[in-house]
Amino acid sequence: MRPNDLIWNYFVNNYLLGKDPPAFDILYWNQDTVRLAAGLHRDFVRLALANALAVPGEAEVLGTRVDLGAVTLDSYVIAGLADHVVPWDNAYRSAQLLGGEKRFVLPTSGHIQALVNPPSAESRATYRVTDATEIDAEAWIGVADVKPGSWWPDYRDWLSQRAGDLKPAPETLGSRKHKARAKAPGSYVHAT
């Protein structure tokens, strides 16, 4: 972790000095918690501790053994070079478990800003990218292309190659079988 950046700075400025944190969009997104049922959280922790998904057939879901290599859909996997939560080389090894064609993308930023990095003319961001994922992480970083700016246009292009023709959006939400339950954005986004 990075205690000077992530803990002490806020402790000193907010708690000791009583200063309000500066307005920063990432801080608001960071406050958006994920509500997990206790049982699901327990299952995730057990799955992670056993690293069962890394071994074909070791994990089981609803009586079916899981083999990530049998997932043959193409995958676009992203990690942050400076991520303090998920080290990029671990995310890279996770991508190697999947079947199908894989594209691994590595922005130079950390856990949140690796994802929240929209295209901008003023951007100083860079990212590495290549479809070669059958080599180890250290070799990958040596052969990956370094690109300027946000990875979002790369993702858009990757998706558009697989998306098919555009279709007009439906004029109304829901269907005969699945009625719309609430107007957008939905009740789950409202703060309580």
JOQUIWO-V774847 format. One line per field, one symbol per residue. phi: phi as a letter, one per 20 degrees, with the letter a starting at -180 (. if undefined). Layout:
phi=???
This chain:
phi=.dffeecfgffffeefemeffffbgfffffeffdedfgffggfffffffelfffdgnfecclndfecffefdffcddcbdgdfeddggffffffffffemfccdccffeegeffeebffbfefdfcbdbaefcedffffgffdffedeneegfffgfffffdenffcffffcenbffcffebffenffeffd
